Amino acid sequence: MADDSKPVYLRLREVISASILDGAFRDGDMLPSVRAFAVQQGANPLTVAKAYQSFQDDGLVTVKRGVGMFVAEGATRRLRTMERTHFLRNVWPPVAAQMQRVGLTVSDLTNTQDA
């Protein structure tokens, strides 16, 4: 995740996304409080609140007033779809171009015995 050119709230969003996609938080699970997550990540609570708000704006988390924030039902599936789309549109094309330049194939990547 160490892309220092990105705003902190986007980097925090990536941490939360990875936690959801990796199964640390499942649909319906409560997320850490803004303060707890800020302490855990060494971030400003207002920045964490902005990251959480972006998830709420996307419908990926829900708020239960006085209780906390929860991963919305279907959020994992929707987040996985969003991440796949981002990967295929933005990450994969330069990787594929670099592979072509250096003569790598997908089978070269899956055959790690030669590495």
C-alpha positions as CSV (number, residue, x, y, z in Angstrom):
1,M,0.0,0.0,0.0
2,A,2.9,2.4,0.5
3,D,2.0,5.0,-2.1
4,D,2.9,8.2,-0.4
5,S,1.6,10.3,-3.3
6,K,-2.0,9.3,-2.3
7,P,-3.9,11.3,0.3
8,V,-3.9,9.6,3.7
9,Y,-7.6,9.0,3.7
10,L,-7.3,7.0,0.5
11,R,-4.5,5.0,2.0
12,L,-6.6,4.3,5.0
13,R,-9.5,3.3,2.7
14,E,-7.2,0.8,1.1
15,V,-6.4,-0.7,4.5
16,I,-10.1,-1.0,5.3
17,S,-10.8,-2.5,1.8
18,A,-8.1,-5.0,2.2
19,S,-9.4,-6.0,5.6
20,I,-12.9,-6.5,4.1
21,L,-11.6,-8.4,1.1
22,D,-9.3,-10.6,3.2
23,G,-12.2,-11.5,5.5
24,A,-11.1,-9.7,8.6
25,F,-14.4,-7.9,8.5
26,R,-17.4,-9.6,6.9
27,D,-20.7,-8.3,5.8
28,G,-22.6,-7.2,9.0
29,D,-19.4,-7.0,11.1
30,M,-18.8,-3.9,13.2
31,L,-15.7,-1.8,12.1
32,P,-13.4,-0.3,14.7
33,S,-14.4,3.1,16.0
34,V,-12.9,6.1,14.4
35,R,-10.7,6.7,17.4
36,A,-9.6,3.1,17.7
37,F,-8.7,2.8,14.0
38,A,-6.9,6.2,14.2
39,V,-4.7,4.9,17.1
40,Q,-4.1,1.6,15.3
41,Q,-3.0,3.3,12.1
42,G,-1.3,6.3,13.7
43,A,-3.6,8.7,11.8
44,N,-5.7,11.7,12.7
45,P,-9.3,10.8,13.7
46,L,-10.7,13.4,11.3
47,T,-8.8,11.7,8.4
48,V,-10.2,8.3,9.5
49,A,-13.7,9.8,9.7
50,K,-13.2,11.0,6.1
51,A,-12.2,7.5,4.9
52,Y,-15.2,5.9,6.7
53,Q,-17.5,8.6,5.3
54,S,-16.3,7.6,1.8
55,F,-17.3,4.0,2.5
56,Q,-20.7,5.2,3.8
57,D,-21.1,7.4,0.7
58,D,-20.5,4.3,-1.5
59,G,-23.0,2.3,0.5
60,L,-20.3,-0.1,1.7
61,V,-20.8,0.6,5.4
62,T,-23.9,1.5,7.5
63,V,-24.1,3.5,10.6
64,K,-26.2,2.6,13.6
65,R,-26.3,5.8,15.7
66,G,-24.9,5.3,19.1
67,V,-23.6,1.8,18.2
68,G,-21.0,2.1,15.4
69,M,-20.3,1.5,11.8
70,F,-20.9,-1.9,10.2
71,V,-19.9,-3.5,6.9
72,A,-23.1,-3.3,4.8
73,E,-24.7,-6.5,3.5
74,G,-23.3,-7.3,0.0
75,A,-20.4,-4.9,0.5
76,T,-17.7,-7.6,0.2
77,R,-19.1,-8.7,-3.2
78,R,-19.5,-5.1,-4.4
79,L,-16.0,-4.1,-3.2
80,R,-14.5,-7.1,-4.9
81,T,-16.2,-6.1,-8.2
82,M,-15.0,-2.5,-7.8
83,E,-11.4,-3.7,-7.1
84,R,-11.4,-6.1,-10.0
85,T,-12.6,-3.4,-12.3
86,H,-9.9,-1.0,-11.0
87,F,-7.2,-3.7,-11.5
88,L,-8.3,-4.6,-15.0
89,R,-8.5,-0.9,-16.1
90,N,-5.6,0.7,-14.3
91,V,-3.2,-1.8,-12.9
92,W,-3.1,-4.6,-15.4
93,P,-2.4,-2.7,-18.7
94,P,1.0,-1.4,-17.7
95,V,1.9,-4.8,-16.1
96,A,0.9,-6.5,-19.4
97,A,2.9,-4.0,-21.4
98,Q,6.0,-4.6,-19.2
99,M,5.6,-8.4,-19.5
100,Q,5.5,-8.1,-23.2
101,R,8.6,-5.9,-23.2
102,V,10.6,-8.4,-21.2
103,G,9.2,-11.5,-22.8
104,L,7.2,-12.9,-19.9
105,T,4.0,-14.9,-20.2
106,V,1.3,-15.7,-17.7
107,S,2.7,-19.3,-17.5
108,D,6.1,-17.9,-16.6
109,L,4.5,-16.2,-13.6
110,T,2.8,-19.4,-12.5
111,N,5.9,-21.5,-12.9
112,T,8.0,-20.3,-10.0
113,Q,10.6,-23.1,-10.2
114,D,12.7,-21.0,-12.6
115,A,12.6,-17.8,-10.4
